[in-house]
Amino acid sequence: MNQRIYVCPYPYLLGFLILAFFAVPKGYGESPAQIKSEEEIVRKQMVQWSQDLGVTCTECHNIKNFKENSFKSFKVGQDHAKMVSIMKENGFDGIKGPLANCYMCHRGTLRPPAQTPQKK
């Protein structure tokens, strides 16, 4: 009686796959509640910016893909958001001094007025 014993031609491959499965760290995904919360924050910020600048979404965004950054005004907006953040870190936080935001300079228009308002 001649019995053939099956031997896996790739024993190391099977061991590697098992090891890889257990060694790979699990993903740290966000819960649906966290994602919804972040989306609400972004939406509120966008509404505030559009009011401060007197524009609609289409000024900076492609309405078919809101994350697309091909518009020049989108890139300018990103730079200005960084500038406002730096101003807030350096005293324009609404506590130590005035609150830095888009309206501070733009006054409801896309292009800021040539002169800033004077204190009375």
C-alpha positions as CSV (number, residue, x, y, z in Angstrom):
1,M,0.0,0.0,0.0
2,N,1.5,3.2,-1.2
3,Q,0.0,6.2,0.5
4,R,0.9,9.7,-0.5
5,I,1.2,12.3,2.2
6,Y,0.3,15.8,1.3
7,V,2.9,18.3,2.2
8,C,2.2,22.0,1.8
9,P,4.6,23.4,-0.8
10,Y,4.7,26.8,1.0
11,P,4.8,26.1,4.7
12,Y,6.6,29.4,5.4
13,L,4.0,31.4,3.5
14,L,1.2,30.1,5.7
15,G,3.2,30.9,8.8
16,F,4.0,34.3,7.5
17,L,0.3,35.1,6.8
18,I,-0.7,33.9,10.3
19,L,2.0,36.0,11.9
20,A,1.1,39.1,9.7
21,F,-2.5,38.8,10.7
22,F,-1.8,39.0,14.4
23,A,1.2,41.4,14.2
24,V,-0.6,44.1,12.2
25,P,-2.0,46.8,14.6
26,K,-5.7,47.2,14.6
27,G,-7.1,50.3,12.9
28,Y,-8.1,53.2,15.1
29,G,-11.2,54.3,13.3
30,E,-13.5,57.0,14.5
31,S,-16.9,56.2,15.7
32,P,-19.9,57.5,13.6
33,A,-20.7,60.0,16.4
34,Q,-17.2,61.4,16.3
35,I,-17.3,61.8,12.5
36,K,-20.7,63.5,12.7
37,S,-19.4,65.8,15.4
38,E,-16.4,66.8,13.3
39,E,-18.6,67.4,10.2
40,E,-20.9,69.6,12.3
41,I,-17.9,71.7,13.5
42,V,-16.6,72.1,9.9
43,R,-20.0,73.0,8.6
44,K,-20.5,75.7,11.3
45,Q,-17.0,77.1,10.5
46,M,-17.8,77.2,6.8
47,V,-21.1,79.0,7.4
48,Q,-19.3,81.5,9.7
49,W,-16.6,82.1,7.1
50,S,-19.1,82.6,4.3
51,Q,-20.9,85.2,6.4
52,D,-17.7,87.0,7.4
53,L,-16.6,87.2,3.7
54,G,-20.0,87.8,2.1
55,V,-19.6,84.7,-0.2
56,T,-21.3,81.4,-0.9
57,C,-19.7,78.0,-1.0
58,T,-19.0,78.1,-4.7
59,E,-16.4,80.9,-4.2
60,C,-13.9,78.4,-2.8
61,H,-15.4,75.0,-3.5
62,N,-16.3,72.8,-6.4
63,I,-19.8,71.7,-5.3
64,K,-19.3,68.3,-6.8
65,N,-16.2,67.7,-4.7
66,F,-15.9,70.0,-1.7
67,K,-12.4,68.7,-0.7
68,E,-10.9,69.6,-4.1
69,N,-8.5,72.4,-3.7
70,S,-8.0,73.6,-7.3
71,F,-9.6,77.0,-6.7
72,K,-7.2,79.8,-5.9
73,S,-9.6,81.2,-3.3
74,F,-9.6,77.8,-1.5
75,K,-5.8,78.0,-1.2
76,V,-5.9,81.6,-0.1
77,G,-8.6,80.7,2.5
78,Q,-6.3,77.9,3.9
79,D,-3.5,80.4,4.3
80,H,-5.7,82.9,6.0
81,A,-7.1,80.3,8.3
82,K,-3.5,79.5,9.4
83,M,-2.9,83.3,9.9
84,V,-6.0,83.6,12.1
85,S,-4.9,80.6,14.1
86,I,-1.5,82.1,14.7
87,M,-3.1,85.4,15.7
88,K,-5.3,83.6,18.2
89,E,-2.3,81.9,19.7
90,N,-0.6,85.3,20.1
91,G,-3.2,87.3,22.0
92,F,-6.1,87.8,19.6
93,D,-8.1,85.2,21.4
94,G,-11.1,87.3,22.6
95,I,-9.8,87.1,26.2
96,K,-6.5,89.1,26.2
97,G,-7.4,91.1,23.1
98,P,-9.9,91.2,20.3
99,L,-11.0,88.0,18.7
100,A,-9.2,87.2,15.4
101,N,-11.6,86.1,12.7
102,C,-12.3,86.8,9.0
103,Y,-14.7,89.7,9.8
104,M,-11.9,91.5,11.7
105,C,-10.4,92.6,8.4
106,H,-12.9,91.7,5.7
107,R,-16.0,93.3,7.2
108,G,-18.4,91.1,5.2
109,T,-16.7,91.5,1.8
110,L,-14.4,89.2,-0.1
111,R,-11.7,91.8,-0.5
112,P,-11.0,93.8,2.7
113,P,-11.6,97.5,2.6
114,A,-8.5,99.6,1.9
115,Q,-8.7,101.2,5.4
116,T,-9.5,99.5,8.7
117,P,-12.1,101.1,10.9
118,Q,-10.8,103.6,13.3
119,K,-11.6,103.5,17.1
120,K,-14.0,106.3,18.1
